[in-house]
Amino acid sequence: MTRVRIDLFSSLDGYTAAPDPAADNPMGEDWGPLTAAYAATRTFREKVFGDTSGAGTTGIDEAYASAFFTGVGAEIIGAAMFGLHAYPDDPEWKGWWGDRPPFAFPVYVLTHSAPRPSIPMEGGTTFHFRNDAIDDVLAEAVAAAGGLDVRVGGGVRTAQEFLRAGLVDDLHVAIAPIVLARGNRVWDDLRGLEQTHAVTTEVAESGTIHVTFTR
Amino acid sequence: MTRVRIDLFSSLDGYTAAPDPAADNPMGEDWGPLTAAYAATRTFREKVFGDTSGAGTTGIDEAYASAFFTGVGAEIIGAAMFGLHAYPDDPEWKGWWGDRPPFAFPVYVLTHSAPRPSIPMEGGTTFHFRNDAIDDVLAEAVAAAGGLDVRVGGGVRTAQEFLRAGLVDDLHVAIAPIVLARGNRVWDDLRGLEQTHAVTTEVAESGTIHVTFTR
């Protein structure tokens, strides 16, 4: 049974890093401190950084990191997360995920522009571009996932759209014990989410707080 | 050695209940859900509700609740927390803490109005009214605390004033696993607090997340 999942990073004060597509570091300078504990896990080192040495943390953060990469068959992301706004007029631009993006399944990119042709990448990822309603794109992603889960991969505004529409079964927020005081707000307009979903809270060895909402 | 302490309640999205001094429930309707785990502790039941039966939770929430009531010799609060704005022109108004407020030590009320005479209450609490600079009021409170700690008791804007001025040694935030999406923001303009203070995070049996900042 396909579930719709979202994973987000937040600071204690409810901010996630604001991406800056024009910068060298398109995720923004706060992304590092926000995700440091995750980047230290064995799974992230392997899956995102290509470190196959087996190094990395193996505690509670790792359990969430490992779950993040398990059981997903399709993903939906916003245009900014693909990098569509960086080079809007370049049909050759394949996003900033590299030649071999770490998805290995279909990724649906939401756009308000005219859809461009799908882009097959190395390693099993294909980027599809859609300007349809989010529940239509979700239905397509569910079909493509073949019984596995669909992840709404962000950015945070895309995640909020799906959350507010009641389309999300599982939300996981990793809260870093830092105060950013700037960036994109994670929680806006989600009042009462604990009434439609069961909440768990857990602290990892790193001090990261893991919050899950499940229905 | 006197330390300056603050305890705050926050939702996951960084809000605390906005007081509504004109209402039957002056702490606002979100105060109940925000503080439910604390209100269930043995210490709060005894100290705030006068329940001497020994009933109440005795886990991690209770440890923080008990610490809250230990070792404080003076407190500083904002005018709204005393209830000064509710009846600004009534010199007989003694705030809404009842005849026997749960302090039992001097409480300094910050006000922008002309100071009124101090009000001694039953049980050892005396309310003093000050319109001086916060570091001057703090110096007076430290002297009055006789070696015990000084608590900055709120509201949240008063707490933020002291935090931003670098006057706080210990901040404890109890984060309830709920999303309020309204109220007063707890964390504004405190970027980098984890760089001047050491941070701990811990989850109680109730799911409440306890965060401390200590220097």
HADDOCK unambig.tbl for C-alpha pairs under 7 A between the chains (distance, minus, plus):
assign (segid A and resid 13 and name CA) (segid B and resid 13 and name CA) 6.99 0.50 0.50
assign (segid A and resid 13 and name CA) (segid B and resid 14 and name CA) 5.48 0.50 0.50
assign (segid A and resid 13 and name CA) (segid B and resid 187 and name CA) 5.51 0.50 0.50
assign (segid A and resid 14 and name CA) (segid B and resid 13 and name CA) 5.46 0.50 0.50
assign (segid A and resid 14 and name CA) (segid B and resid 14 and name CA) 6.24 0.50 0.50
assign (segid A and resid 177 and name CA) (segid B and resid 199 and name CA) 6.93 0.50 0.50
assign (segid A and resid 178 and name CA) (segid B and resid 192 and name CA) 6.89 0.50 0.50
assign (segid A and resid 178 and name CA) (segid B and resid 194 and name CA) 5.65 0.50 0.50
assign (segid A and resid 179 and name CA) (segid B and resid 190 and name CA) 6.45 0.50 0.50
assign (segid A and resid 179 and name CA) (segid B and resid 191 and name CA) 4.89 0.50 0.50
assign (segid A and resid 179 and name CA) (segid B and resid 192 and name CA) 5.64 0.50 0.50
assign (segid A and resid 179 and name CA) (segid B and resid 193 and name CA) 6.29 0.50 0.50
assign (segid A and resid 179 and name CA) (segid B and resid 194 and name CA) 6.84 0.50 0.50
assign (segid A and resid 180 and name CA) (segid B and resid 191 and name CA) 4.87 0.50 0.50
assign (segid A and resid 180 and name CA) (segid B and resid 192 and name CA) 6.65 0.50 0.50
assign (segid A and resid 181 and name CA) (segid B and resid 188 and name CA) 6.16 0.50 0.50
assign (segid A and resid 181 and name CA) (segid B and resid 189 and name CA) 5.67 0.50 0.50
assign (segid A and resid 181 and name CA) (segid B and resid 190 and name CA) 6.38 0.50 0.50
assign (segid A and resid 181 and name CA) (segid B and resid 191 and name CA) 4.99 0.50 0.50
assign (segid A and resid 187 and name CA) (segid B and resid 13 and name CA) 5.50 0.50 0.50
assign (segid A and resid 188 and name CA) (segid B and resid 181 and name CA) 6.19 0.50 0.50
assign (segid A and resid 189 and name CA) (segid B and resid 181 and name CA) 5.68 0.50 0.50
assign (segid A and resid 190 and name CA) (segid B and resid 179 and name CA) 6.46 0.50 0.50
assign (segid A and resid 190 and name CA) (segid B and resid 181 and name CA) 6.40 0.50 0.50
assign (segid A and resid 191 and name CA) (segid B and resid 179 and name CA) 4.91 0.50 0.50
assign (segid A and resid 191 and name CA) (segid B and resid 180 and name CA) 4.88 0.50 0.50
assign (segid A and resid 191 and name CA) (segid B and resid 181 and name CA) 5.01 0.50 0.50
assign (segid A and resid 192 and name CA) (segid B and resid 178 and name CA) 6.91 0.50 0.50
assign (segid A and resid 192 and name CA) (segid B and resid 179 and name CA) 5.66 0.50 0.50
assign (segid A and resid 192 and name CA) (segid B and resid 180 and name CA) 6.65 0.50 0.50
assign (segid A and resid 193 and name CA) (segid B and resid 179 and name CA) 6.28 0.50 0.50
assign (segid A and resid 194 and name CA) (segid B and resid 178 and name CA) 5.65 0.50 0.50
assign (segid A and resid 194 and name CA) (segid B and resid 179 and name CA) 6.84 0.50 0.50
assign (segid A and resid 199 and name CA) (segid B and resid 177 and name CA) 6.92 0.50 0.50
assign (segid A and resid 200 and name CA) (segid B and resid 207 and name CA) 6.60 0.50 0.50
assign (segid A and resid 201 and name CA) (segid B and resid 203 and name CA) 6.67 0.50 0.50
assign (segid A and resid 201 and name CA) (segid B and resid 207 and name CA) 5.61 0.50 0.50
assign (segid A and resid 202 and name CA) (segid B and resid 203 and name CA) 6.03 0.50 0.50
assign (segid A and resid 203 and name CA) (segid B and resid 201 and name CA) 6.68 0.50 0.50
assign (segid A and resid 203 and name CA) (segid B and resid 202 and name CA) 6.04 0.50 0.50
assign (segid A and resid 203 and name CA) (segid B and resid 203 and name CA) 6.36 0.50 0.50
assign (segid A and resid 207 and name CA) (segid B and resid 200 and name CA) 6.62 0.50 0.50
assign (segid A and resid 207 and name CA) (segid B and resid 201 and name CA) 5.62 0.50 0.50
